[in-house]
Amino acid sequence: MSKIKFFGLGGLGENGKNMYICEVDDKIFILDAGLKYPSVDLYGIDAVIPDISYLVANKHRVQGLFLSHGHEDHIGAVPEVLKKLNIGVFGTHFTISILEDLLQEKEMKITDHRLYRINEDKVMKFGNINVCFYNVSHSIPEAINIAIITEDGAIVYAPDFTF
């Protein structure tokens, strides 16, 4: 039986700063990396991002960053993550294109980073773990949800979906 942990580094009980971690045994999968625009009580702060110190301390275990869609509350912190972690980033063509614009805006070279375009047919293998994607309707094109398939079952990441 796999040892599975799922927790948020941001996005819990707030609007924005979405970043979730799925750990399966010794592998870490990052799901989204968003920012949050502060309220007026944080005068002078441009944006709030998740605390990624846990990821930096465990960077050798990180398999990649998987993006669900191109809204800033899901991709806005990616430049800061990439400054500290040399990892692959996976998203649809539209999402990665928005991310490339964001990186250029932050004066970061796109060619310095591993950005991968995926679609709903892509199945990625990480040992005995598969990461799959499926299309969903959203207010932005090419939104996907992410399923992490383990020996014990599937973990489905369905952001911006209200049950």
N, C-alpha and C positions, 0 to 999 in steps of 0.2 A: 504494500500500500504506500502511495506517495505521501510525502509531507507537504501539504499545501497551505500557503498563507495568502490572503488577499486583504489589502489595506490601502487606505488613501493617504497620500501626502498633501492633498489639497482637494477642494471640491466637496467636502462633506459639510452639509448644513450651510452652504454659502453659494452664491451665484458667481461662478468663476473659479480660476485656479485649479481646474480639473487635472488630477494626476493620480493614477492608481498603480499599485504594484501587485503583480501576481508572481509569487514564488512557488515553484514546483521543485521539490528536493533542493538541489544546489543551483538552480537556474532562476534568474530574475528577468521578468518581462515588464517593461514600462508601458503603460497604456495612457496615452495622451500626456501633454505637458503644457498646461494652459496658464494664463495669467488672469489677474483680477484687477480691475480699475478700482482704486480706493475711494472711500466715501470722503466727505468733507472733513471728517475728524483727522484724516491723515494728510493734512495740508503739506504740499511740497513733495509728496511721494507720487511718482508717475505711474507705477505699476507694482503689484504685489505678486511674487512668484512662490511656488512651493519650496520648502526646505529640502534640498536634495543631498544633504550631508550623509544620509544612510546609503544612498546610491554611490556616492564618491568613495565611501569606506568599503563598499562591496563591488567596485567597478569590474573586477575580474569575473564576477558572476552574471553581469548584465548581458542578456542575449540581444537586446535591441529595444528601440522605442517604436511603438505601433500607434499610428494616428488614426482616429476615427473620422475626422472631418476638419475642414479648414477654418472654423471659427477661432478667434483669438483666445477664448476661454479654454480651448483645447490644444492650440499650437503656439500661443504667444510666448511661452517660456522655453521653447526649443532652443533658441540661440544661447540662452544661459546654460542650458544642460550641455550643449555641444562644446561650450568653452571649458567644461570640466570633465566631460566623458567623451572618449573617442569610440562612439557606437554607431551602428547603422540605424537609419530612420526609415520606416516603411509607411507608405500611404498611397492613396490613389493619385493618378496623374494630376488632377485638379488640386488636391491638397498639397502635394509636393511642389507644384508650381507656385502656390501661395507662400509656402515656406521659403522657397528660393528668393522670392521678392522680399520677404521679411529678413532673411540673412543679408541680402544686399543692402537693405535699409540700415542694418546694424553694422555695415562695412565689413562683413565677413565674406570670405571667398567661398563660393559654392563648391569649387573643386577640392577644397580642403576637407569636405565632409562626404560621408557615404549616405546618399539619399537614393532610396529604391522605390520605384513606382510599381505598385501591385494592383490587382483587380480581384473581383470576387471569386475567380477561378483558382487563385494562387493558394497553394498549400505549402507551408514552410515547415521543415523538419528540424528539430533540435533534439537529437537523440531519440528518446521514446515519446517526445512531446511534439504535437503538430499544432501549428497556428493557422487557422482558416479565417476567411472573411466572407461576409454576405452583405448585399446592398440593402439599404433602408431609405425610406423617404425622409427628407429633412428640408430645411429652408436654404440649404446650400448644396450644390451639385456633388455627386460622387461620395456621399456619406456612406460609411460602412459600419457594421458592428464586427466585433472580433470574438472568435471562439478559440480557446486554448484547450486542446483535446489531450487529456492525460489517460493513463491506464485505468484510472478510477472514474472517468467520466469527463464531461465538458464543463468548462467555466466560460460563461458567456458574458461579455462586456457589452452592454447596451446603453451607452450614454445618451443623455437627452431624451430618454424614453420614460414616460410616467406611467406607472402601473395603477 
